[in-house]
Amino acid sequence: MANIDYYFGTISPWAYLAGDRLERIAERHGAAITYKPLDILQLFDRTGGVRPANRHPSRMDYRAQELPRWADHLGVALNVKPAHWPVNMAPSSYAIIAAQQAGGGDLGGLVQGFLRAIWAEDRDISDDAVIRDILGAHGFDPALADKGLFIGAETYGRNLEQAVEAGVFGSPFYVVRESGQKFWGQDRLDFLDRHLSAP
C-alpha cells in the first residue's frame, strides 16, 4: 500500500482547486493519505519562494488570470479576492491535526471544507465558530477546536520541518513515501495517479 504525505496550507487557492481528486486517487489505488498542514508562508521563506505580498506585479497579474481559468476548467466556484485572505492558518491547521488524530469523520472533506470556506464562501477560518461549524459538518466533534492545542502547535511546526527535509516548497505538494516521488500542484495529480498505477 502506498502512503502519500500531503503538504498544504489551509489558505492555498491551489489546494482548494485540487478538490477531492487526491482522495479519489488514493481510494482507487488503496493508498493512505497523511495530511500535513503547515505555514505555507514560512515554507516560502525557507525554500526560496516569495510570499504573495512581495511578488512582482506581473506574477500577481498572471495569478489573477490563472486562478479563475482553472476554476472554470474544473467547474468550481472561486472568489479571486476573498474577504478573509490572508488569514492566520494555525487554528484551522490545529483542527485538522486534532481531527486526524481523533478519527471518525471525513478528514478529506474537512480539509476541503476549510479551503472552500475561504475561496468560495467568504468565511474566516481563523474564527472559532467557523472552525467548530466546519468540524461538525464533516463528522468531527466541534470541541476539537479547543483540544490538543499544544500537540497541534507542535505537529504544525514539525510538519514545516518535515516539508523542508522532504524537498517540499509549495502547496499543494504530494510525496509518495515508498518511491520518494514528489508532485507539486493540483495540476500534477494526474501524474500522481499514473505513478500509483505503475507496476
Backbone hydrogen bonds, N-H to C=O, Kabsch-Sander energy under -0.5 kcal/mol:
donor,donor_aa,acceptor,acceptor_aa,energy
4,I,32,A,-3.4
5,D,3,N,-0.6
5,D,175,V,-3.0
6,Y,4,I,-0.7
6,Y,34,T,-2.9
7,Y,5,D,-0.7
7,Y,173,F,-2.8
8,F,36,K,-1.2
12,S,9,G,-1.8
16,Y,12,S,-1.7
17,L,13,P,-2.1
18,A,14,W,-0.9
19,G,15,A,-0.5
19,G,16,Y,-1.6
21,R,18,A,-1.9
24,R,20,D,-2.1
25,I,21,R,-2.6
26,A,22,L,-2.9
27,E,23,E,-2.2
28,R,24,R,-2.1
29,H,25,I,-1.7
30,G,26,A,-0.8
30,G,27,E,-0.6
31,A,26,A,-2.6
32,A,2,A,-2.7
34,T,4,I,-2.8
35,Y,33,I,-0.6
36,K,6,Y,-3.2
38,L,8,F,-2.1
40,I,38,L,-1.2
43,L,39,D,-1.9
44,F,40,I,-2.1
45,D,41,L,-2.0
46,R,42,Q,-2.1
47,T,43,L,-1.5
48,G,44,F,-0.6
49,G,44,F,-2.2
54,N,51,R,-2.0
55,R,51,R,-0.5
55,R,52,P,-1.4
59,R,56,H,-1.0
60,M,56,H,-1.7
61,D,57,P,-2.7
62,Y,58,S,-1.9
63,R,59,R,-2.3
64,A,60,M,-2.1
65,Q,61,D,-1.0
65,Q,62,Y,-0.7
66,E,62,Y,-3.0
67,L,63,R,-2.5
69,R,65,Q,-1.5
70,W,66,E,-2.5
71,A,67,L,-2.5
72,D,68,P,-2.6
73,H,69,R,-2.1
74,L,70,W,-2.6
75,G,71,A,-1.2
76,V,71,A,-2.3
79,N,119,W,-2.7
80,V,78,L,-0.7
93,S,89,M,-2.2
94,Y,90,A,-3.0
95,A,91,P,-1.9
96,I,92,S,-2.0
97,I,93,S,-2.4
98,A,94,Y,-2.7
99,A,95,A,-2.5
100,Q,96,I,-2.6
101,Q,97,I,-1.8
102,A,98,A,-2.3
103,G,99,A,-3.0
106,D,138,H,-2.7
107,L,105,G,-1.1
110,L,106,D,-2.0
111,V,107,L,-2.4
112,Q,108,G,-2.4
113,G,109,G,-2.2
114,F,110,L,-2.0
115,L,111,V,-1.9
116,R,112,Q,-3.0
117,A,113,G,-1.9
118,I,114,F,-1.3
119,W,115,L,-2.4
120,A,116,R,-2.4
121,E,116,R,-1.3
122,D,118,I,-0.7
123,R,117,A,-2.9
125,I,123,R,-0.8
127,D,124,D,-1.7
131,I,127,D,-2.4
132,R,128,D,-2.5
133,D,129,A,-2.2
134,I,130,V,-2.5
135,L,131,I,-2.5
136,G,132,R,-2.5
137,A,133,D,-2.2
138,H,134,I,-0.8
138,H,135,L,-1.1
139,G,136,G,-1.5
140,F,135,L,-2.4
144,L,141,D,-2.4
145,A,142,P,-1.9
146,D,143,A,-2.1
147,K,143,A,-0.8
152,G,148,G,-3.0
153,A,149,L,-2.6
154,E,150,F,-2.4
155,T,151,I,-2.9
156,Y,152,G,-2.7
157,G,153,A,-2.1
158,R,154,E,-2.2
159,N,155,T,-2.8
160,L,156,Y,-1.3
161,E,157,G,-1.8
162,Q,158,R,-2.9
163,A,159,N,-2.3
164,V,160,L,-2.3
165,E,161,E,-2.3
166,A,162,Q,-2.1
167,G,163,A,-0.7
167,G,164,V,-1.0
168,V,163,A,-2.8
173,F,7,Y,-2.3
174,Y,183,F,-2.9
175,V,5,D,-2.3
176,V,181,Q,-2.6
177,R,3,N,-2.6
177,R,175,V,-0.8
180,G,176,V,-2.7
183,F,174,Y,-2.5
185,G,172,P,-3.0
185,G,183,F,-0.6
188,R,185,G,-1.9
189,L,186,Q,-1.1
192,L,188,R,-1.8
193,D,189,L,-2.5
194,R,190,D,-2.3
195,H,191,F,-2.5
196,L,192,L,-2.3
197,S,193,D,-1.1
198,A,194,R,-0.8
198,A,195,H,-0.9
